[in-house]
Amino acid sequence: MGIGGCIILIAVGAILTFATDWHMSGVNLDLVGIILMAVGLIGIATFSGIARRRRVVVPPSPVVEEERHHHHHPGGTYGDYGTYE
C-alpha cells in the first residue's frame, strides 16, 4: 500500500466519522472511521520512513588502481598473447 492508499484510508475514515449519521446495529461507524484514519496515518509514517532510508547517499569508496606487472617469460613469449620484442 503506497501513499495514495493511505490517503484514501484517511479520507474514508474521516467521511465515516464526521460526515455520516448512519446507524447500523452492531457496528459503530465512528469507531470504524477513527480506526481507518489511524491505519492511514501509520501507513504514511511507515512509508515516509522507508522512503527516507532509501534516499541516504553513501559516498563512493576511493578507487584503487592496481599496478600491472609485466613478467619476462623465458622463450620469448608473453603468456598466451604471442611474442614480445
Backbone hydrogen bonds, N-H to C=O, Kabsch-Sander energy under -0.5 kcal/mol:
donor,donor_aa,acceptor,acceptor_aa,energy
6,C,2,G,-1.8
7,I,3,I,-2.3
8,I,4,G,-2.2
9,L,5,G,-2.2
10,I,6,C,-2.2
11,A,7,I,-2.5
12,V,8,I,-2.9
13,G,9,L,-2.4
14,A,10,I,-2.4
15,I,11,A,-2.3
16,L,12,V,-2.6
17,T,13,G,-2.2
18,F,14,A,-3.0
19,A,14,A,-0.6
19,A,15,I,-1.6
20,T,15,I,-0.6
24,M,27,V,-0.7
27,V,24,M,-1.2
29,L,27,V,-0.9
32,V,28,N,-2.1
33,G,29,L,-2.3
34,I,30,D,-2.1
35,I,31,L,-2.4
36,L,32,V,-2.4
37,M,33,G,-2.3
38,A,34,I,-2.3
39,V,35,I,-2.6
40,G,36,L,-2.2
41,L,37,M,-2.3
42,I,38,A,-2.5
43,G,39,V,-2.3
44,I,40,G,-2.2
45,A,41,L,-2.3
46,T,42,I,-2.5
47,F,43,G,-2.8
48,S,44,I,-2.6
49,G,45,A,-1.8
50,I,46,T,-2.3
51,A,47,F,-2.5
52,R,48,S,-2.1
53,R,49,G,-1.7
54,R,50,I,-1.7
55,R,51,A,-1.0
56,V,53,R,-1.0
58,V,56,V,-0.6
64,V,62,P,-0.5
65,E,63,V,-0.6
69,H,67,E,-0.6
70,H,68,R,-0.5
71,H,69,H,-0.6
73,H,71,H,-0.7
76,G,73,H,-1.0
78,Y,82,G,-2.6
79,G,77,T,-0.5
81,Y,78,Y,-1.7
84,Y,76,G,-1.2
